[in-house]
Amino acid sequence: MSSWTWAVLVAGLILAGWFAWRRKASGKSQNAPAAAATVPLTLQPAQREPDTLYQKGRIVARVSGTRVDEAGKKIFFEEVYHSDTLLLPDECDFQQYVILIRKIQHATKLDPKALHRGRVLGGVEADILSYRQQ
């Protein structure tokens, strides 16, 4: 190799070492992103509303006239309203329960007494599948 090749190689090694030293001196690491330091270590669970059905952490419906039969592993709702985003074949979270809706006596999209209630399900029966982990 010529002397110029050696000179360029040595200069490159010196510069690489200097950049590594500067990065270490400034406290930054090439492997750890800077944004990771701003993420909180513990996240507090959001407070859930007692008369609400959730799917995948999102509110999908409101309920009224709730009756829980722990022995029969069933929950009965007189009415489930604002349920346009509720996916009936999927599990729901209700209070401390994980439930699956099995029966609906009647469903309507328009209630003449309350025009802004979305899809309304009446006489709803759901099975209690398990208890929600908090």
PyRosetta script that sets phi, psi and omega in degrees:
from pyrosetta import init, pose_from_sequence

init()
pose = pose_from_sequence("MSSWTWAVLVAGLILAGWFAWRRKASGKSQNAPAAAATVPLTLQPAQREPDTLYQKGRIVARVSGTRVDEAGKKIFFEEVYHSDTLLLPDECDFQQYVILIRKIQHATKLDPKALHRGRVLGGVEADILSYRQQ")
pose.set_psi(1, 148.8)
pose.set_omega(1, -179.6)
pose.set_phi(2, -80.8)
pose.set_psi(2, 166.2)
pose.set_omega(2, -178.7)
pose.set_phi(3, -66.7)
pose.set_psi(3, -31.5)
pose.set_omega(3, 177.6)
pose.set_phi(4, -66.1)
pose.set_psi(4, -39.2)
pose.set_omega(4, 178.7)
pose.set_phi(5, -63.1)
pose.set_psi(5, -42.9)
pose.set_omega(5, 177.9)
pose.set_phi(6, -64.9)
pose.set_psi(6, -38.8)
pose.set_omega(6, -179.5)
pose.set_phi(7, -64.0)
pose.set_psi(7, -43.4)
pose.set_omega(7, 179.0)
pose.set_phi(8, -66.5)
pose.set_psi(8, -41.5)
pose.set_omega(8, 179.5)
pose.set_phi(9, -62.7)
pose.set_psi(9, -45.0)
pose.set_omega(9, 179.2)
pose.set_phi(10, -66.0)
pose.set_psi(10, -42.4)
pose.set_omega(10, 179.0)
pose.set_phi(11, -62.7)
pose.set_psi(11, -39.6)
pose.set_omega(11, 178.2)
pose.set_phi(12, -63.5)
pose.set_psi(12, -42.4)
pose.set_omega(12, 177.9)
pose.set_phi(13, -65.0)
pose.set_psi(13, -39.1)
pose.set_omega(13, 178.3)
pose.set_phi(14, -64.2)
pose.set_psi(14, -45.2)
pose.set_omega(14, 179.3)
pose.set_phi(15, -64.0)
pose.set_psi(15, -41.9)
pose.set_omega(15, 179.3)
pose.set_phi(16, -62.3)
pose.set_psi(16, -42.2)
pose.set_omega(16, 177.2)
pose.set_phi(17, -65.1)
pose.set_psi(17, -39.6)
pose.set_omega(17, 179.3)
pose.set_phi(18, -64.9)
pose.set_psi(18, -42.9)
pose.set_omega(18, 178.8)
pose.set_phi(19, -64.7)
pose.set_psi(19, -39.0)
pose.set_omega(19, 177.7)
pose.set_phi(20, -64.1)
pose.set_psi(20, -41.5)
pose.set_omega(20, 179.2)
pose.set_phi(21, -64.6)
pose.set_psi(21, -41.3)
pose.set_omega(21, 179.3)
pose.set_phi(22, -64.0)
pose.set_psi(22, -42.4)
pose.set_omega(22, 180.0)
pose.set_phi(23, -63.7)
pose.set_psi(23, -42.8)
pose.set_omega(23, 179.6)
pose.set_phi(24, -67.6)
pose.set_psi(24, -39.6)
pose.set_omega(24, -179.8)
pose.set_phi(25, -66.9)
pose.set_psi(25, -32.1)
pose.set_omega(25, -179.6)
pose.set_phi(26, -84.0)
pose.set_psi(26, -7.0)
pose.set_omega(26, 176.8)
pose.set_phi(27, 87.3)
pose.set_psi(27, 4.7)
pose.set_omega(27, 179.3)
pose.set_phi(28, -93.1)
pose.set_psi(28, 144.1)
pose.set_omega(28, 176.2)
pose.set_phi(29, -117.0)
pose.set_psi(29, 141.8)
pose.set_omega(29, -179.5)
pose.set_phi(30, -69.7)
pose.set_psi(30, -28.9)
pose.set_omega(30, -176.5)
pose.set_phi(31, -84.6)
pose.set_psi(31, -26.1)
pose.set_omega(31, -177.3)
pose.set_phi(32, -104.2)
pose.set_psi(32, 121.6)
pose.set_omega(32, 178.8)
pose.set_phi(33, -68.6)
pose.set_psi(33, 147.6)
pose.set_omega(33, -178.0)
pose.set_phi(34, -67.4)
pose.set_psi(34, -29.9)
pose.set_omega(34, -177.9)
pose.set_phi(35, -68.4)
pose.set_psi(35, -23.7)
pose.set_omega(35, -178.2)
pose.set_phi(36, -63.6)
pose.set_psi(36, -26.2)
pose.set_omega(36, -179.1)
pose.set_phi(37, -71.3)
pose.set_psi(37, -20.3)
pose.set_omega(37, -177.7)
pose.set_phi(38, -90.7)
pose.set_psi(38, -7.3)
pose.set_omega(38, -179.2)
pose.set_phi(39, -78.9)
pose.set_psi(39, 128.9)
pose.set_omega(39, 179.1)
pose.set_phi(40, -67.4)
pose.set_psi(40, 148.1)
pose.set_omega(40, -177.5)
pose.set_phi(41, -76.7)
pose.set_psi(41, -32.4)
pose.set_omega(41, 179.1)
pose.set_phi(42, -122.3)
pose.set_psi(42, 135.3)
pose.set_omega(42, 177.9)
pose.set_phi(43, -111.4)
pose.set_psi(43, 130.1)
pose.set_omega(43, 178.9)
pose.set_phi(44, -81.7)
pose.set_psi(44, 132.6)
pose.set_omega(44, 177.7)
pose.set_phi(45, -67.2)
pose.set_psi(45, 143.5)
pose.set_omega(45, -179.8)
pose.set_phi(46, -69.2)
pose.set_psi(46, 144.4)
pose.set_omega(46, 177.5)
pose.set_phi(47, -69.5)
pose.set_psi(47, 129.9)
pose.set_omega(47, -178.7)
pose.set_phi(48, -98.3)
pose.set_psi(48, 146.2)
pose.set_omega(48, 179.6)
pose.set_phi(49, -82.6)
pose.set_psi(49, 140.3)
pose.set_omega(49, -172.9)
pose.set_phi(50, -72.8)
pose.set_psi(50, -22.1)
pose.set_omega(50, -177.1)
pose.set_phi(51, -108.2)
pose.set_psi(51, 36.8)
pose.set_omega(51, -171.1)
pose.set_phi(52, -132.0)
pose.set_psi(52, 142.3)
pose.set_omega(52, 172.2)
pose.set_phi(53, -99.7)
pose.set_psi(53, 138.1)
pose.set_omega(53, -179.5)
pose.set_phi(54, -121.7)
pose.set_psi(54, 144.4)
pose.set_omega(54, 168.6)
pose.set_phi(55, -134.0)
pose.set_psi(55, 126.6)
pose.set_omega(55, -178.1)
pose.set_phi(56, 52.8)
pose.set_psi(56, 39.7)
pose.set_omega(56, 176.0)
pose.set_phi(57, 79.5)
pose.set_psi(57, 1.5)
pose.set_omega(57, -178.0)
pose.set_phi(58, -111.3)
pose.set_psi(58, 145.0)
pose.set_omega(58, 176.2)
pose.set_phi(59, -70.2)
pose.set_psi(59, 126.7)
pose.set_omega(59, -179.5)
pose.set_phi(60, -121.7)
pose.set_psi(60, -13.7)
pose.set_omega(60, -179.9)
pose.set_phi(61, -168.5)
pose.set_psi(61, 160.7)
pose.set_omega(61, 173.0)
pose.set_phi(62, -113.7)
pose.set_psi(62, 152.7)
pose.set_omega(62, -177.9)
pose.set_phi(63, -129.4)
pose.set_psi(63, 157.2)
pose.set_omega(63, 173.2)
pose.set_phi(64, -144.6)
pose.set_psi(64, 157.5)
pose.set_omega(64, 179.3)
pose.set_phi(65, 63.9)
pose.set_psi(65, 53.6)
pose.set_omega(65, -176.3)
pose.set_phi(66, -85.7)
pose.set_psi(66, 135.4)
pose.set_omega(66, 173.3)
pose.set_phi(67, -134.9)
pose.set_psi(67, 125.0)
pose.set_omega(67, -177.9)
pose.set_phi(68, -105.6)
pose.set_psi(68, 129.0)
pose.set_omega(68, 174.9)
pose.set_phi(69, -113.8)
pose.set_psi(69, 89.2)
pose.set_omega(69, -177.2)
pose.set_phi(70, -62.7)
pose.set_psi(70, -38.9)
pose.set_omega(70, -178.0)
pose.set_phi(71, -65.0)
pose.set_psi(71, -40.6)
pose.set_omega(71, 179.8)
pose.set_phi(72, -88.3)
pose.set_psi(72, -1.6)
pose.set_omega(72, -178.4)
pose.set_phi(73, 55.4)
pose.set_psi(73, 48.3)
pose.set_omega(73, -179.8)
pose.set_phi(74, -135.1)
pose.set_psi(74, 152.6)
pose.set_omega(74, 171.1)
pose.set_phi(75, -129.0)
pose.set_psi(75, 135.4)
pose.set_omega(75, 179.2)
pose.set_phi(76, -115.9)
pose.set_psi(76, 134.9)
pose.set_omega(76, 176.1)
pose.set_phi(77, -119.7)
pose.set_psi(77, 129.4)
pose.set_omega(77, 173.5)
pose.set_phi(78, -63.0)
pose.set_psi(78, -40.1)
pose.set_omega(78, -176.2)
pose.set_phi(79, -150.3)
pose.set_psi(79, 138.7)
pose.set_omega(79, 171.6)
pose.set_phi(80, -120.9)
pose.set_psi(80, 118.6)
pose.set_omega(80, -175.5)
pose.set_phi(81, -127.4)
pose.set_psi(81, 170.5)
pose.set_omega(81, -171.0)
pose.set_phi(82, 52.7)
pose.set_psi(82, 42.5)
pose.set_omega(82, -172.1)
pose.set_phi(83, -104.1)
pose.set_psi(83, 24.2)
pose.set_omega(83, -178.4)
pose.set_phi(84, -61.1)
pose.set_psi(84, -33.2)
pose.set_omega(84, -178.7)
pose.set_phi(85, -94.6)
pose.set_psi(85, 0.5)
pose.set_omega(85, 179.0)
pose.set_phi(86, -72.8)
pose.set_psi(86, 123.2)
pose.set_omega(86, 176.0)
pose.set_phi(87, -93.7)
pose.set_psi(87, 106.9)
pose.set_omega(87, -172.6)
pose.set_phi(88, -61.6)
pose.set_psi(88, -35.5)
pose.set_omega(88, -180.0)
pose.set_phi(89, -77.1)
pose.set_psi(89, -4.7)
pose.set_omega(89, -177.9)
pose.set_phi(90, -99.6)
pose.set_psi(90, 155.2)
pose.set_omega(90, 176.7)
pose.set_phi(91, -66.2)
pose.set_psi(91, 153.2)
pose.set_omega(91, 177.4)
pose.set_phi(92, -127.4)
pose.set_psi(92, 156.2)
pose.set_omega(92, 170.0)
pose.set_phi(93, -104.0)
pose.set_psi(93, 129.6)
pose.set_omega(93, 175.0)
pose.set_phi(94, -136.2)
pose.set_psi(94, 116.3)
pose.set_omega(94, -175.2)
pose.set_phi(95, 51.2)
pose.set_psi(95, -120.1)
pose.set_omega(95, -178.9)
pose.set_phi(96, -96.0)
pose.set_psi(96, 8.4)
pose.set_omega(96, -174.9)
pose.set_phi(97, -105.8)
pose.set_psi(97, 150.4)
pose.set_omega(97, 165.5)
pose.set_phi(98, -106.0)
pose.set_psi(98, 121.2)
pose.set_omega(98, -172.2)
pose.set_phi(99, -126.3)
pose.set_psi(99, 164.5)
pose.set_omega(99, 173.9)
pose.set_phi(100, -136.0)
pose.set_psi(100, 122.3)
pose.set_omega(100, -178.8)
pose.set_phi(101, -71.4)
pose.set_psi(101, 126.6)
pose.set_omega(101, -176.8)
pose.set_phi(102, -110.4)
pose.set_psi(102, -37.6)
pose.set_omega(102, -175.4)
pose.set_phi(103, -134.6)
pose.set_psi(103, 142.7)
pose.set_omega(103, 175.1)
pose.set_phi(104, -134.2)
pose.set_psi(104, 123.8)
pose.set_omega(104, -179.8)
pose.set_phi(105, -72.3)
pose.set_psi(105, -43.3)
pose.set_omega(105, 178.3)
pose.set_phi(106, -154.7)
pose.set_psi(106, 155.3)
pose.set_omega(106, 179.1)
pose.set_phi(107, -137.3)
pose.set_psi(107, 143.2)
pose.set_omega(107, 177.8)
pose.set_phi(108, -145.8)
pose.set_psi(108, 151.7)
pose.set_omega(108, 178.5)
pose.set_phi(109, -98.0)
pose.set_psi(109, -23.1)
pose.set_omega(109, -175.0)
pose.set_phi(110, -132.2)
pose.set_psi(110, 120.4)
pose.set_omega(110, 174.6)
pose.set_phi(111, -106.7)
pose.set_psi(111, 118.7)
pose.set_omega(111, -176.2)
pose.set_phi(112, -59.8)
pose.set_psi(112, -27.3)
pose.set_omega(112, -179.0)
pose.set_phi(113, -79.1)
pose.set_psi(113, -28.4)
pose.set_omega(113, -178.2)
pose.set_phi(114, -138.2)
pose.set_psi(114, 98.8)
pose.set_omega(114, -172.9)
pose.set_phi(115, -73.2)
pose.set_psi(115, -19.3)
pose.set_omega(115, -174.1)
pose.set_phi(116, -109.6)
pose.set_psi(116, 42.9)
pose.set_omega(116, -178.7)
pose.set_phi(117, -108.1)
pose.set_psi(117, 1.2)
pose.set_omega(117, 178.7)
pose.set_phi(118, 64.8)
pose.set_psi(118, -153.7)
pose.set_omega(118, 177.6)
pose.set_phi(119, -71.1)
pose.set_psi(119, 129.7)
pose.set_omega(119, -178.6)
pose.set_phi(120, -116.3)
pose.set_psi(120, 126.0)
pose.set_omega(120, 177.4)
pose.set_phi(121, -110.6)
pose.set_psi(121, 131.2)
pose.set_omega(121, -179.3)
pose.set_phi(122, -114.9)
pose.set_psi(122, 150.1)
pose.set_omega(122, 179.0)
pose.set_phi(123, 59.1)
pose.set_psi(123, 53.8)
pose.set_omega(123, -174.5)
pose.set_phi(124, -91.8)
pose.set_psi(124, 133.9)
pose.set_omega(124, 176.8)
pose.set_phi(125, -120.8)
pose.set_psi(125, 131.3)
pose.set_omega(125, -179.1)
pose.set_phi(126, -129.6)
pose.set_psi(126, 146.0)
pose.set_omega(126, 175.0)
pose.set_phi(127, -88.5)
pose.set_psi(127, 139.9)
pose.set_omega(127, 172.8)
pose.set_phi(128, -84.3)
pose.set_psi(128, 115.0)
pose.set_omega(128, -178.8)
pose.set_phi(129, -88.2)
pose.set_psi(129, -40.5)
pose.set_omega(129, -179.0)
pose.set_phi(130, -166.8)
pose.set_psi(130, -175.0)
pose.set_omega(130, 176.2)
pose.set_phi(131, -104.2)
pose.set_psi(131, 139.2)
pose.set_omega(131, -178.5)
pose.set_phi(132, -72.6)
pose.set_psi(132, 135.2)
pose.set_omega(132, 176.4)
pose.set_phi(133, -83.0)
pose.set_psi(133, 132.9)
pose.set_omega(133, -175.1)
pose.set_phi(134, -107.1)
pose.dump_pdb("model.pdb")
